[in-house]
């Protein structure tokens, strides 16, 4: 897979002739018509390909129609793991055709829970067929054992990355008609040996190879599951709960929309007074404060003084807890998220905490939003979007998690100035999902293009909040999403749409001076008329 020649899009390598693709050690094959469409789309990136043009690509068949094109595109999306609502590869231009929106990446780091790395050159060995069979069986058994959402891949050539948790080196040595084999499981990035096994193989007996693959995979799965269990306790999640329950709770425990942190405030206050030295309870209290800051009515209910007071309490409490939480990855992720959010100069510290926490956890779901936000802050928008897309792909998780991570992805696209990708990515919030209506309106105004009028209902809602409410809305977006961005231009990109809509309605006086200083030379007057300032051309382009 790693040696494949072709176009690389994140974790997928597409053959230049579009005959096949590789992803996570699996080969994806395309039919003749799928290949024809892929060639037409990938050779015309970022261009609208009308249906009649795509029909020409498969004109060798009779009785083809627009419906054939739609069917083929849907089939391609299924094979590529793409989504029509939130596309990474093929975007729909309704009534017209399709656009290939993915940008090739130069070198993609391996993104996996486990890499299985054969050693000593299998192709030239007299036992290459049996060795390859062993490797294939190991991958399938381990992947099935750890479950969905955790990639297990085979790669002969690879380099350690912060996306890799474990690697299993399987070494082969042929001598005197006999094949010696050993498997060594290492934890990354420390390379600590977690398991080492010698295999007893009879090359003439296929059952022997299967039995040894099963024995090794069981040992590896035991280590990975234990790490998974350690990573999903704390913050009220108990070790005695079933593993699936712990993972489900861990995926949403750090979300600002988690109702537990609002509803449990009084109990947490009592718990803190009874056990003031308990770091777990202290971080739960900080998550309660964080949730109040992010789910409060954004239209002026919280004063700046109250916000600063609560953030100062979070700051002091989290820093005091750090020495006590080094053994718990979930508490470390909570601390990093809180330090990132309050924006008190702790970005490097938060990055260090997340890196060390992620090295000890196999629970990707809880870590992905935090990892993505740290990359977002640094302006590494392509990497941030990749983190968020990995979370979006975890379809088994709860709707609140998906809405949260989709909004984070759209914020990254907006900050990057990537309006083409943003257009098809903005999530629709299901009315059945418990999202405060004020927050839903903020999401709508933030992503509504600056040069377009708001829909009637949205415009009426903006008119209803009045100028004080508009000031609160601008402050809310700045404090929750913009101030963390290192790049001044990215902050301006993020604030542009909302500032345009509120100044069009209320004038420039509703933009706080500290927000204007933060976004630099961008003038609210330009936004009010839907114009894009010259600096917008300097926005960091998104590659993904």
LOVOKOL-123376 format. One line per field, with one value per residue (C-alpha): x, y, z; chain. Coordinates in steps of 0.02 Angstrom, whole numbers, plus 50000, padded with zeros to 5 digits. Layout:
<recs>
X <- [X:...]
Y <- [Y:...]
Z <- [Z:...]
chaine <- [A:...]
</recs>
This chain:
<recs>
X <- [50000:50135:50228:50075:50098:49955:49858:49849:49697:49723:49727:49675:49791:49705:49792:49831:49727:49585:49586:49591:49627:49706:49646:49705:49776:49619:49608:49457:49418:49313:49206:49239:49107:49158:49337:49281:49189:49333:49455:49342:49318:49495:49571:49459:49470:49367:49273:49088:49066:48889:48794:48794:48984:48996:48873:48996:49125:49016:48938:48995:48841:48669:48515:48613:48538:48565:48500:48645:48767:48682:48684:48869:48914:48821:48912:49079:49039:49001:49168:49264:49177:49107:48947:48830:48784:48962:49073:49260:49278:49125:49011:48841:48796:48608:48525:48692:48819:48964:49129:49285:49333:49472:49648:49790:49904:50091:50127:49993:50047:49982:49820:49786:49767:49888:50011:50066:50241:50317:50506:50646:50571:50431:50424:50591:50563:50522:50383:50312:50139:50121:50194:50073:49929:49982:49990:49819:49740:49819:49749:49574:49568:49636:49524:49372:49427:49449:49291:49238:49319:49495:49602:49717:49828:49977:50125:50302:50369:50307:50367:50302:50170:50058:49912:49985:49954:50035:50138:50158:50321:50314:50488:50526:50690:50707:50848:50874:50698:50623:50540:50567:50440:50418:50289:50328:50193:50254:50164:50193:50278:50381:50410:50384:50363:50187:50189:50316:50276:50370:50267:50274:50235:50220:50231:50151:49997:49876:49786:49949:49962:49781:49803:49959:49876:49732:49849:49947:49792:49711:49865:49868:49681:49698:49828:49728:49565:49651:49719:49546:49471:49601:49568:49380:49364:49354:49242:49101:49129:49154:49275:49143:49029:49030:49165:49040:48950:49113:49164:48995:49003:49185:49143:49026:49092:49198:49061:48999:48824:48830:48678:48759:48876:48736:48614:48743:48816:48744:48797:48972:48986:48942:49062:49205:49177:49177:49333:49431:49588:49500:49566:49430:49291:49384:49393:49210:49172:49278:49178:49021:49089:49145:48972:48892:49009:48970:48784:48728:48611:48737:48632:48700:48651:48830:48937:49120:49165:49073:49155:49329:49295:49239:49385:49508:49434:49453:49632:49688:49595:49659:49840:49826:49760:49894:50016:49876:49804:49955:49893:49721:49711:49529:49566:49718:49609:49486:49626:49696:49525:49493:49666:49639:49466:49512:49651:49772:49933:49928:49922:50091:50050:49883:49969:50095:49958:49856:50006:50046:49864:49837:49992:49906:49729:49642:49482:49492:49318:49351:49522:49481:49387:49525:49664:49572:49546:49730:49777:49640:49717:49887:49811:49842:49668:49694:49750:49609:49479:49555:49533:49353:49316:49379:49255:49114:49151:49114:48931:48893:48917:48778:48700:48767:48944:48913:48836:48979:49117:49031:49020:49205:49244:49145:49232:49399:49342:49279:49439:49539:49437:49385:49209:49192:49210:49109:48956:48917:48976:48864:48760:48572:48524:48387:48249:48249:48430:48434:48526:48474:48383:48495:48650:48567:48538:48719:48774:48662:48726:48908:48903:48781:48885:48925:48874:48700:48544:48488:48333:48175:48159:48343:48337:48183:48275:48422:48304:48221:48380:48412:48581:48630:48593:48699:48846:48825:48821:48985:49067:49003:49076:49240:49261:49205:49288:49393:49514:49604:49666:49848:49826:49747:49685:49602:49513:49451:49392:49296:49210:49173:49000:48925:48998:48924:48750:48746:48822:48703:48562:48633:48788:48970:48940:48887:49063:49163:49330:49429:49356:49405:49582:49593:49541:49659:49624:49459:49330:49152:49092:49159:49069:48906:48904:48956:49127:49281:49433:49599:49671:49546:49651:49788:49683:49769:49707:49639:49716:49617]
Y <- [50000:50124:50095:50120:50247:50367:50506:50509:50582:50567:50381:50329:50301:50307:50225:50352:50253:50234:50045:50026:50114:50061:50112:50041:49887:49850:49855:49942:49894:49994:49941:50010:50145:50192:50207:50318:50436:50440:50485:50625:50695:50680:50753:50904:50945:51089:51102:51073:50917:50923:50761:50767:50781:50632:50538:50558:50463:50307:50336:50165:50095:50119:50183:50278:50429:50554:50423:50310:50448:50475:50287:50273:50422:50347:50183:50274:50366:50201:50129:50286:50302:50471:50558:50661:50772:50801:50757:50734:50681:50711:50860:50878:51037:51013:51017:51027:50893:50846:50920:50828:50929:50823:50894:50767:50762:50740:50614:50554:50486:50315:50333:50173:50092:49956:49934:49756:49768:49614:49613:49540:49553:49429:49434:49346:49211:49031:49040:49206:49135:49059:49214:49328:49215:49230:49420:49431:49320:49419:49582:49512:49429:49580:49702:49597:49583:49770:49819:49959:50130:50062:50041:49891:49896:49808:49914:49860:50039:50159:50293:50324:50462:50533:50440:50269:50185:50013:49918:49731:49679:49505:49446:49298:49207:49063:48936:48757:48740:48804:48971:49051:49183:49300:49436:49587:49711:49884:50033:50198:50319:50245:50082:49990:49803:49752:49573:49458:49287:49152:49062:48876:48858:48705:48776:48620:48635:48778:48740:48770:48945:48984:48918:49022:49176:49150:49131:49288:49391:49340:49400:49565:49593:49565:49704:49824:49794:49822:49988:50031:49998:50105:50247:50259:50279:50437:50591:50488:50336:50184:50041:49910:49968:49865:49915:49972:50081:50160:50197:50273:50386:50431:50491:50625:50661:50808:50889:51059:51000:50854:50889:50803:50949:51075:50969:50905:51072:51076:50896:50928:51082:50975:50837:50961:51026:50849:50794:50951:50853:50739:50789:50691:50787:50951:50925:50878:51043:51133:51045:51110:51288:51260:51201:51353:51463:51376:51339:51501:51610:51698:51855:51945:51841:51826:51978:51985:51998:51836:51749:51803:51749:51575:51554:51606:51473:51342:51399:51385:51222:51129:51181:51122:50951:50913:50816:50702:50647:50580:50401:50434:50477:50535:50659:50719:50750:50847:50955:50989:51037:51157:51239:51260:51336:51471:51534:51589:51549:51360:51299:51212:51134:51071:50997:50906:50836:50774:50693:50597:50553:50494:50385:50288:50275:50178:50278:50387:50462:50563:50622:50670:50834:50893:50845:50931:51091:51104:51088:51214:51338:51320:51348:51167:51160:51010:50904:50972:50923:50749:50728:50786:50675:50525:50568:50591:50418:50341:50317:50214:50363:50475:50618:50753:50695:50703:50878:50939:50872:50927:51105:51097:51042:51187:51311:51246:51264:51440:51493:51422:51523:51363:51416:51285:51141:51231:51248:51063:51029:51138:51019:51024:51012:50885:50963:50805:50835:50937:51089:51258:51359:51510:51405:51337:51516:51560:51413:51472:51653:51598:51494:51599:51685:51867:51925:51850:51903:51789:51682:51766:51666:51688:51875:51894:51806:51925:52074:52006:52003:52189:52278:52214:52038:52065:52120:51963:51855:51928:51906:51727:51675:51761:51680:51504:51488:51634:51690:51522:51544:51597:51677:51849:51814:51653:51747:51873:51732:51653:51813:51880:51810:51851:52027:52056:52006:52102:52261:52256:52257:52365:52455:52445:52500:52323:52253:52261:52351:52201:52095:52224:52231:52041:52024:52159:52266:52187:52325:52293:52415:52300:52153:52248:52264:52084:52130:52026:52123:52100:52002:51862:51803:51766:51640:51475:51353:51187:51030:50872]
Z <- [50000:50050:49886:49777:49639:49612:49693:49882:49968:50155:50193:50018:49870:49700:49554:49418:49293:49421:49404:49592:49757:49921:50094:50261:50179:50078:49889:49811:49632:49509:49362:49187:49202:49379:49316:49171:49289:49412:49274:49213:49388:49454:49295:49312:49499:49567:49402:49378:49272:49197:49185:48994:48996:49111:49001:48858:48961:48961:48790:48731:48816:48742:48833:48965:49051:49191:49311:49263:49311:49480:49511:49468:49577:49724:49697:49690:49851:49937:49883:49930:50098:50045:50096:49987:50135:50194:50045:50049:49867:49757:49788:49706:49612:49616:49445:49355:49394:49507:49567:49626:49781:49857:49846:49836:49987:49963:50101:50221:50389:50432:50529:50626:50793:50738:50595:50557:50486:50401:50411:50304:50131:50105:49913:49889:50019:49966:50094:50037:50001:50175:50259:50165:50217:50398:50387:50304:50436:50577:50508:50485:50658:50752:50657:50700:50881:50914:50822:50705:50713:50745:50589:50576:50422:50345:50288:50250:50239:50371:50491:50668:50680:50816:50735:50769:50936:50914:50788:50771:50690:50616:50570:50456:50436:50313:50338:50286:50220:50381:50422:50592:50642:50790:50827:50936:50987:51035:51109:51021:51030:51173:51076:51240:51209:51261:51195:51114:51040:50944:50813:50780:50595:50485:50308:50235:50347:50316:50480:50574:50500:50547:50725:50754:50679:50801:50950:50909:50870:51035:51129:51035:51057:51246:51258:51150:51245:51411:51348:51284:51455:51544:51424:51453:51641:51744:51733:51806:51693:51803:51764:51806:51665:51504:51380:51248:51375:51430:51250:51210:51362:51331:51156:51223:51397:51337:51232:51287:51242:51365:51476:51624:51657:51666:51765:51889:51943:52119:52156:52089:52200:52352:52297:52281:52457:52527:52430:52379:52330:52205:52033:51942:52031:52008:51819:51815:51900:51768:51631:51716:51706:51527:51478:51557:51455:51291:51307:51388:51285:51172:51158:51310:51463:51527:51562:51514:51699:51738:51590:51644:51824:51771:51651:51786:51901:51763:51732:51914:51945:51792:51821:52000:51940:51810:51922:51983:51815:51721:51736:51661:51475:51483:51623:51524:51371:51479:51549:51375:51307:51451:51437:51250:51274:51401:51286:51422:51330:51364:51183:51188:51357:51291:51138:51248:51361:51213:51131:51290:51322:51145:51156:51295:51229:51092:51114:50960:50977:51134:51073:50893:50928:51046:50924:50782:50881:50925:50741:50700:50822:50736:50563:50511:50437:50323:50470:50579:50448:50435:50623:50613:50463:50560:50696:50570:50501:50672:50630:50785:50901:50966:50865:50983:50947:50760:50763:50872:50762:50600:50667:50713:50535:50462:50577:50512:50331:50366:50454:50308:50183:50095:50047:49909:50032:50164:50053:50056:50234:50343:50450:50466:50648:50677:50785:50890:50944:51107:51039:51115:50981:51013:50976:50819:50760:50795:50688:50546:50551:50565:50406:50303:50165:50201:50027:50035:50128:50269:50243:50307:50468:50509:50472:50583:50725:50705:50710:50867:50973:50957:50957:51132:51077:50920:51027:51131:50974:50910:51080:51093:50924:50964:51135:51085:50914:50851:50987:50986:50808:50800:50629:50625:50449:50506:50646:50518:50403:50545:50603:50428:50398:50568:50567:50395:50450:50613:50542:50396:50523:50665:50602:50652:50831:50880:50850:51012:50998:51062:50920:50789:50859:50852:50669:50606:50455:50408:50407:50465:50332:50197:50276:50288:50100:50072:50003:50029:50086:49993:50139:50109:49962:50088:50184:50214:50079:50138:50067:50090]
chaine <- [A:A:A:A:A:A:A:A:A:A:A:A:A:A:A:A:A:A:A:A:A:A:A:A:A:A:A:A:A:A:A:A:A:A:A:A:A:A:A:A:A:A:A:A:A:A:A:A:A:A:A:A:A:A:A:A:A:A:A:A:A:A:A:A:A:A:A:A:A:A:A:A:A:A:A:A:A:A:A:A:A:A:A:A:A:A:A:A:A:A:A:A:A:A:A:A:A:A:A:A:A:A:A:A:A:A:A:A:A:A:A:A:A:A:A:A:A:A:A:A:A:A:A:A:A:A:A:A:A:A:A:A:A:A:A:A:A:A:A:A:A:A:A:A:A:A:A:A:A:A:A:A:A:A:A:A:A:A:A:A:A:A:A:A:A:A:A:A:A:A:A:A:A:A:A:A:A:A:A:A:A:A:A:A:A:A:A:A:A:A:A:A:A:A:A:A:A:A:A:A:A:A:A:A:A:A:A:A:A:A:A:A:A:A:A:A:A:A:A:A:A:A:A:A:A:A:A:A:A:A:A:A:A:A:A:A:A:A:A:A:A:A:A:A:A:A:A:A:A:A:A:A:A:A:A:A:A:A:A:A:A:A:A:A:A:A:A:A:A:A:A:A:A:A:A:A:A:A:A:A:A:A:A:A:A:A:A:A:A:A:A:A:A:A:A:A:A:A:A:A:A:A:A:A:A:A:A:A:A:A:A:A:A:A:A:A:A:A:A:A:A:A:A:A:A:A:A:A:A:A:A:A:A:A:A:A:A:A:A:A:A:A:A:A:A:A:A:A:A:A:A:A:A:A:A:A:A:A:A:A:A:A:A:A:A:A:A:A:A:A:A:A:A:A:A:A:A:A:A:A:A:A:A:A:A:A:A:A:A:A:A:A:A:A:A:A:A:A:A:A:A:A:A:A:A:A:A:A:A:A:A:A:A:A:A:A:A:A:A:A:A:A:A:A:A:A:A:A:A:A:A:A:A:A:A:A:A:A:A:A:A:A:A:A:A:A:A:A:A:A:A:A:A:A:A:A:A:A:A:A:A:A:A:A:A:A:A:A:A:A:A:A:A:A:A:A:A:A:A:A:A:A:A:A:A:A:A:A:A:A:A:A:A:A:A:A:A:A:A:A:A:A:A:A:A:A:A:A:A:A:A:A:A:A:A:A:A:A:A:A:A:A:A:A:A:A:A:A:A:A:A:A:A:A:A:A:A:A:A:A:A:A:A:A]
</recs>
